[in-house]
């Protein structure tokens, strides 16, 4: 195996999502079956032992692609030479915590991490933010990473995308691979807009297929507005209510899919990812907003030129307004 190893840094690596990520990355699911990897696991001091336990298990798996594993609580060590960074660890929202407090707590995590990435990571580093509030955490990290191009930073909305595909495939009684061109617009929050106006199923417009399946265009429109959109947007809360804890395996799967498609290419159609806006679709520059995206293996690019009707524009505007409010809140804290 002659390929140069890729150094992958995972923050919060001792947590549940980190644990779900590690073994699949080491097995080649994220960067391909021929790509060796080095893993750098960053944890806070009280989480180091859990990460060390995961490192022991990784050794016991004897993965052919895994060159080495290092566990540390020092960002300078964790980000040294990193080519791929997954910012998973974040401060969860506690009972009674205001959103402003949540933003402040996470700004205190992601701004120093962004600065450490700029100082220590490889010149080709790319960063995916998984920890919530993911869009704004990515913006904070990117702003602090002086010298690292903003397009190297993204936030995870692939989980929302996959949730939307899953709901549609169940409603239409088809396999997920037959669905194309679903879009998640906006924030990874309840304001996001799962959009099927450009989507197809086996080459046919999804709306037409829903109308046939559900008994007419009115029934299809009602299902999209009253069932599909809110269920996708609130799926995380639904899982917490049913499972007793937040999404783990599905979040890790989405993160792996996001990086895989960014690194190896989307090949056909598009997926969804939150990127630093350059003004596409009227989204203010600098906000980290979910768009339809493609990749040729050199990074995600926004699919431009799609038509949005008034309804879609209104929903996108509402989510963008939330992102702008979060930006203003962290700006007041001096985080950007």
Wavefront OBJ file of the C-alpha trace (Angstrom):
o trace
v 0.000 0.000 0.000
v 1.880 3.053 -1.291
v -0.633 5.878 -0.700
v 0.463 8.633 1.668
v -1.556 8.411 4.900
v -4.177 11.074 5.534
v -4.203 12.530 9.036
v -7.764 12.744 10.387
v -8.443 14.666 13.595
v -11.664 14.096 15.513
v -12.636 16.313 18.424
v -14.863 14.936 21.134
v -13.519 11.563 20.086
v -14.428 9.883 23.361
v -18.116 10.664 22.916
v -20.759 8.509 21.293
v -20.605 10.040 17.808
v -16.820 9.976 17.893
v -16.896 6.309 18.864
v -19.320 5.547 16.021
v -17.013 7.347 13.561
v -13.651 5.866 14.443
v -14.053 2.292 13.306
v -15.693 3.156 10.001
v -12.979 5.685 9.181
v -10.306 3.127 10.015
v -12.094 0.567 7.817
v -11.957 2.895 4.794
v -15.618 3.903 4.645
v -14.821 7.634 4.623
v -11.793 8.052 2.355
v -11.820 4.840 0.373
v -10.558 1.260 0.636
v -7.021 2.122 -0.499
v -6.391 5.223 1.613
v -4.307 4.741 4.797
v -5.190 7.018 7.700
v -3.690 8.340 10.887
v -6.173 9.189 13.625
v -5.705 12.033 16.102
v -8.286 11.959 18.892
v -8.810 15.226 20.771
v -10.672 15.234 24.061
v -11.062 17.379 27.121
v -9.054 15.973 30.052
v -12.008 14.157 31.600
v -12.763 12.480 28.259
v -9.258 11.235 27.514
v -9.699 7.834 29.160
v -12.753 7.056 27.020
v -10.795 8.000 23.889
v -7.871 5.869 25.039
v -10.241 2.927 25.418
v -11.459 3.443 21.857
v -7.824 3.539 20.688
v -7.233 0.157 22.322
v -10.230 -1.261 20.478
v -8.977 0.181 17.198
v -5.685 -1.637 17.737
v -7.571 -4.856 18.476
v -9.406 -4.574 15.145
v -6.077 -4.710 13.257
v -7.351 -2.452 10.475
v -5.074 -2.647 7.435
v -5.539 1.056 6.636
v -4.902 2.416 10.137
v -1.305 3.626 10.469
v -1.487 4.932 14.033
v -3.724 6.521 16.658
v -2.818 9.319 19.063
v -5.015 10.511 21.926
v -4.448 13.964 23.386
v -6.067 16.882 25.163
v -3.690 19.341 23.466
v -5.110 20.989 20.298
v -1.592 21.740 19.020
v -0.841 18.019 19.014
v -4.257 16.968 17.721
v -4.286 19.337 14.745
v -0.611 18.971 13.793
v -0.489 18.083 10.115
v -4.227 17.360 9.954
v -5.638 16.970 6.452
v -9.209 16.268 7.575
v -10.802 17.606 10.742
v -14.183 16.605 12.151
v -15.255 19.013 14.886
v -17.637 16.753 16.778
v -17.271 17.860 20.385
v -19.505 20.742 21.431
v -21.374 22.029 24.453
v -24.890 20.523 24.463
v -27.846 22.630 25.431
v -28.675 22.037 29.084
v -32.105 22.426 30.658
v -32.906 26.098 31.134
v -30.024 27.278 28.933
v -30.886 30.176 26.641
v -29.732 29.964 23.029
v -27.451 32.955 23.599
v -25.734 31.023 26.405
v -25.347 28.014 24.121
v -23.798 30.159 21.402
v -21.421 31.759 23.908
v -20.319 28.399 25.309
v -19.624 26.977 21.879
v -17.881 30.102 20.617
v -15.444 29.519 23.469
v -14.743 26.062 22.027
v -14.765 26.598 18.271
v -12.860 29.883 18.039
v -9.748 28.448 19.764
v -10.041 25.292 17.675
v -10.199 27.361 14.483
v -7.086 29.256 15.556
v -5.278 25.996 16.364
v -6.220 24.556 12.973
v -4.768 27.608 11.236
v -1.556 27.322 13.231
v -0.941 23.577 13.134
v -2.947 21.788 10.396
v -1.703 20.820 6.945
v -1.937 23.334 4.116
v -4.722 21.307 2.464
v -6.870 20.919 5.591
v -10.634 20.650 5.258
v -12.927 20.956 8.260
v -16.413 19.560 8.887
v -18.360 20.868 11.874
v -20.722 18.308 13.387
v -21.232 19.728 16.890
v -24.322 21.906 17.223
v -25.251 24.638 16.537
v -23.228 23.379 13.588
v -23.693 26.214 11.080
v -22.685 28.970 13.468
v -19.940 26.898 15.087
v -18.449 26.422 11.609
v -18.647 30.168 10.981
v -16.870 30.882 14.274
v -14.133 28.341 13.562
v -13.617 29.647 10.023
v -13.411 33.250 11.236
v -10.727 32.289 13.752
v -8.680 30.263 11.257
v -6.593 33.079 9.821
v -5.091 32.140 6.486
v -7.261 29.074 5.891
v -9.654 29.689 2.972
v -13.256 29.903 4.165
v -14.372 27.319 1.594
v -12.379 24.707 3.529
v -15.006 24.833 6.285
v -18.436 23.212 6.139
v -21.199 22.146 8.512
v -23.199 18.966 8.557
v -26.651 19.050 6.990
v -26.173 15.691 5.280
v -28.055 14.124 8.193
v -31.080 16.297 7.381
v -30.672 15.407 3.699
v -30.583 11.700 4.497
v -33.583 12.046 6.791
v -35.525 13.696 3.978
v -34.584 10.936 1.549
v -35.573 8.334 4.127
v -39.001 9.878 4.669
v -39.643 10.139 0.929
v -38.535 6.588 0.236
v -40.913 5.302 2.919
v -43.836 7.379 1.636
v -43.264 6.338 -1.969
v -42.269 2.762 -1.118
v -39.050 2.980 -3.123
v -35.381 2.452 -2.368
v -33.457 5.610 -1.395
v -31.107 5.264 -4.383
v -33.982 6.030 -6.775
v -34.350 9.532 -5.298
v -32.302 12.421 -6.655
v -31.985 16.187 -6.151
v -33.486 16.580 -2.682
v -32.256 19.819 -1.063
v -31.828 21.068 2.494
v -31.738 24.860 2.609
v -30.695 27.021 5.547
v -29.806 26.186 9.118
v -29.459 22.821 10.835
v -32.397 23.674 13.070
v -36.174 23.610 13.048
v -36.160 26.466 10.495
v -34.433 24.399 7.800
v -36.297 23.859 4.531
v -36.302 20.331 3.080
v -37.144 21.025 -0.573
v -38.430 18.465 -3.088
v -39.372 20.874 -5.863
v -36.421 19.708 -7.998
v -36.370 16.125 -6.740
v -37.053 13.071 -8.859
v -37.808 9.431 -8.159
v -36.657 7.059 -10.885
v -36.467 10.109 -13.163
v -39.997 11.312 -12.401
v -40.862 14.441 -10.375
v -41.296 13.505 -6.720
v -44.371 15.694 -6.355
v -46.142 13.846 -9.175
v -45.285 10.503 -7.597
v -46.549 11.700 -4.208
v -49.789 12.929 -5.764
v -50.360 9.529 -7.304
v -49.458 7.702 -4.106
v -51.464 9.930 -1.747
v -54.562 10.621 -3.845
v -54.055 13.941 -5.608
v -52.063 17.154 -5.670
v -53.819 18.665 -2.646
v -53.029 15.586 -0.564
v -49.401 15.664 -1.709
v -49.024 19.355 -0.872
v -50.645 18.822 2.519
v -48.351 15.901 3.323
v -45.257 17.895 2.385
v -46.237 20.929 4.497
v -47.828 19.192 7.472
v -45.882 15.944 7.775
v -42.689 15.812 5.721
v -41.125 19.226 6.357
v -41.759 19.380 10.113
v -40.800 15.748 10.636
v -37.453 16.134 8.879
v -36.736 19.381 10.718
v -37.642 17.903 14.117
v -36.386 14.379 13.610
v -33.609 14.854 16.126
v -36.107 15.730 18.854
v -38.254 12.754 17.854
v -35.288 10.405 18.238
v -34.453 11.833 21.663
v -38.056 11.289 22.754
v -38.149 7.690 21.494
v -34.557 6.582 22.132
v -33.836 8.603 25.243
v -30.724 10.158 23.725
v -29.721 12.005 20.607
v -28.836 10.655 17.158
v -25.506 8.854 17.133
v -25.116 6.251 14.386
v -27.075 8.299 11.833
v -25.049 11.428 12.626
v -21.791 9.518 12.256
v -23.004 7.963 9.012
v -23.914 11.386 7.640
v -20.511 12.820 8.589
v -18.750 9.963 6.817
v -20.933 10.423 3.723
v -20.283 14.193 3.725
v -16.507 13.786 3.795
v -16.504 10.843 1.375
v -18.458 12.739 -1.270
v -16.379 15.877 -0.770
v -13.121 13.920 -1.111
v -14.096 11.355 -3.749
v -16.799 13.236 -5.673
v -20.582 13.174 -5.848
v -20.428 11.613 -9.348
v -24.113 12.131 -10.195
v -26.738 14.515 -8.893
v -26.154 16.571 -5.795
v -26.355 16.375 -2.026
v -26.722 19.012 0.705
v -24.044 20.675 2.814
v -23.683 23.931 4.719
v -20.964 26.105 3.187
v -19.731 29.632 3.786
v -21.963 31.702 1.534
v -20.542 33.836 -1.253
v -23.950 35.390 -1.834
v -25.618 32.462 -3.632
v -29.420 32.614 -3.661
v -29.299 35.937 -1.839
v -27.787 34.469 1.337
v -25.537 37.115 2.938
v -21.837 36.472 2.470
v -20.152 34.806 5.405
v -23.153 32.941 6.766
v -22.776 29.155 6.807
v -25.924 28.027 5.012
v -27.063 24.700 3.602
v -27.249 24.546 -0.178
v -27.435 21.902 -2.879
v -23.815 20.987 -3.606
v -21.646 18.854 -5.848
v -17.987 17.867 -5.666
v -15.492 16.669 -8.228
v -13.176 15.574 -5.425
v -11.645 19.002 -4.865
v -14.288 20.304 -2.461
v -17.968 21.169 -2.467
v -19.447 23.795 -4.779
v -22.939 25.249 -4.618
v -25.327 24.245 -7.402
v -26.393 27.630 -8.754
v -29.195 28.753 -11.033
v -32.072 26.751 -9.543
v -35.464 28.420 -9.545
v -37.141 28.963 -6.175
v -40.813 29.845 -5.999
v -42.169 32.394 -3.519
v -42.920 29.702 -0.948
v -39.397 28.321 -1.068
v -37.842 31.776 -0.922
v -39.920 32.629 2.160
v -38.829 29.467 3.941
v -35.189 30.026 3.027
v -35.417 33.651 4.175
v -36.748 32.563 7.578
v -33.863 30.167 8.108
v -31.323 32.736 6.895
v -32.773 35.263 9.349
v -32.086 32.799 12.159
v -28.503 32.331 10.929
v -28.043 36.101 10.799
v -29.356 36.432 14.356
v -26.870 33.799 15.522
v -24.069 35.593 13.682
v -25.006 38.861 15.379
v -25.075 37.145 18.770
v -21.580 35.702 18.429
v -20.344 38.986 16.964
v -21.490 40.746 20.132
v -19.429 38.219 22.084
v -16.383 39.149 20.002
v -16.100 35.610 18.613
v -16.032 36.817 14.994
l 1 2 3 4 5 6 7 8 9 10 11 12 13 14 15 16 17 18 19 20 21 22 23 24 25 26 27 28 29 30 31 32 33 34 35 36 37 38 39 40 41 42 43 44 45 46 47 48 49 50 51 52 53 54 55 56 57 58 59 60 61 62 63 64 65 66 67 68 69 70 71 72 73 74 75 76 77 78 79 80 81 82 83 84 85 86 87 88 89 90 91 92 93 94 95 96 97 98 99 100 101 102 103 104 105 106 107 108 109 110 111 112 113 114 115 116 117 118 119 120 121 122 123 124 125 126 127 128 129 130 131 132 133 134 135 136 137 138 139 140 141 142 143 144 145 146 147 148 149 150 151 152 153 154 155 156 157 158 159 160 161 162 163 164 165 166 167 168 169 170 171 172 173 174 175 176 177 178 179 180 181 182 183 184 185 186 187 188 189 190 191 192 193 194 195 196 197 198 199 200 201 202 203 204 205 206 207 208 209 210 211 212 213 214 215 216 217 218 219 220 221 222 223 224 225 226 227 228 229 230 231 232 233 234 235 236 237 238 239 240 241 242 243 244 245 246 247 248 249 250 251 252 253 254 255 256 257 258 259 260 261 262 263 264 265 266 267 268 269 270 271 272 273 274 275 276 277 278 279 280 281 282 283 284 285 286 287 288 289 290 291 292 293 294 295 296 297 298 299 300 301 302 303 304 305 306 307 308 309 310 311 312 313 314 315 316 317 318 319 320 321 322 323 324 325 326 327 328 329 330 331 332 333 334 335 336
